[in-house]
Amino acid sequence: MNFFSRYKKIFFIIGFLILVALIGYFIWFLFFRAPSQLPSETVPPGTGGGLPIAGSGGAIPGTPTGTGLLPGATEGAGPNEPSPVAVGGVTETAALTDSPVSSPTLSKGGAVQYYNRNDGRFYRIDQDGDIVMMADKVFYNVKDVVWAPTKDKAIIEYPDGKKILYNFEAKQQVSLPAHWEDFSFSPTSGQIVSKSLGLDPGNRWLVIANDDGSQARAIENIGTNDKTVYPDWSPNQQIIATYTKGLDFNRQEIYFVGQNGENFKSTIIEGRGLQSQWSTAGDRLLYSVYSTDTNLNPKLWIVDASGDTIGQNRRSIDLNTWADKCTFASNTEVYCAVPENLEKGAGLFPELADKTKDDLYRINLETGIKELIAVPDGAYNISQILVPAANDVLYFTDKKTGQLYTVKLR
C-alpha cells in the first residue's frame, strides 16, 4: 500500500503516455495508413473505360472536335453579353459624365449641353466627345433651366425664386420678375409665355413678353386655376398654353389657348395627372394620364391638336409610362423609357416608381407599331431622353445617379 502511494504519480504518467500512444495509433490507422494495392487490371490500348486525363489531348469518343460555337457565332461572346447597338435586347450603355447633370438638351448641331450640378457650370459635349464649357460664369444651386429652341439662351431659376435669362453667345444676363413661373419659349426663341402669379387671385394672368421680360401683355386671367394651367408654346405657333377642367375622377376636358383670343375647340382626356408634349410639327399632342381603368398608373395617348382637327384621332399607345420620359425624334417617331414594373397607384404617387428599371421603346405614330429597342445594361431609372436628328444615338439621364448616358441606335 505504501509502495503504490509512493509511486502513484509515476503510474499515472505512464498510463497517460500509453493512452496517448494508442490514440495516435488509431488516428494513423484511420487517416494516414497507405491503402493496400489490389492487382492491376490490364486495359488494352484504345479501349479505356474512363474519360481522358485533363491536358492529355484526348477527346471523348463520339463527341465533336470543333470549337463548340454555333455557325456565325464569335468566340468569346456569350449569349447574355450586351449588344453594342440597340437591337431589342440587353444593350451596352456608356456614361458620358462622372457627375450629376440637370436639364440636358440638344444643340442645333445635335451636341448635348447640360448643367453640371457639382461645379455649377454649363457644358457642351462636342462631336469628338470632348466636354467644353459654354461660359466661364458659375451658376450656383440652379433649380431649373428652360432652354430656348435656338439653344443659345436659357431661363435659369434659383431656389429663392430669382430668375434670369442668360445668353451664352453674348455672355449677357437679364433679370426676370420673380412672380413669373412656368416658362415656355416661342418657336423663334424671341418671346416667352409664363404665369404671372400675384398675391391676389384677381391679379394672376397668363402673359406673353419678349425674352428679356419687356413688352409684357396679359392674355388670360387664371385666378385660382394656376395649378391646372400649362404654358407650352406649340411649334406651329398656334397654341401658347393649355388648361384642364375636371369632369369626374376619370375624365378631364383640355382647353387650348392662343395668343390672340382664338376660340379653339376643347377635347376630353380619359384620366388625371396630365403630362404632355408637342410633336415636332405642333399638330399632335402626346400625353399621359392615370385612371381607375389603369390601376392609377400613367398611360400614353396621342391626339390631334391643331386648328379644326383638335380632338381627332385620339388613341391609346398602350404603354404605361409618363410623357416626360419620352421624346419626339421626328413628327411620327417617338422614343420612350418604360418601367419594367409599376406598383398600383404610381400615377397618383410617382415616387413609387423612383426605383424601377426602365427599358427603351420606339413608337411609330403612323403605323401604331411600338417595339422594344433596348434593355440598358444596368438598373437605370430614366428621367429624360434625347435623340438627335441623325437618329444614331440616344442620350438619357439616370434619376438615381443624375449622370448622362448614351446608347447606340445604329
Protein Blocks (a to p, Z undefined) as FASTA:
>chain_A
ZZmmmmmmmmmmmmmmmmmmmmmmmmmmmmmgccdddddddddehiacbdcdehklpace
hiafbeopaehiaehiafkbccfbdehiacddddfbfcdcehiacdfkopacdddfknop
acdddfkopacdfbfbdcehifbdcddfklpaccdddfkopacdddfklopacdddfkbg
hiaddfklpaccdddddfblklcccddddfkopaiacfbdgkjmmmmcccdddfklmagb
dcdddfblmbccdddddfeopacdddddedehiacdddfkopaccdddddfkloopacdd
ddddehjlgoiaiacehiacdfklgccfbfkbccddddfbdcehklmmmmlmmmcccddd
dddfknopacdfbdcfbdcddfbdcddfklpaccdddfklopacdddfZZ
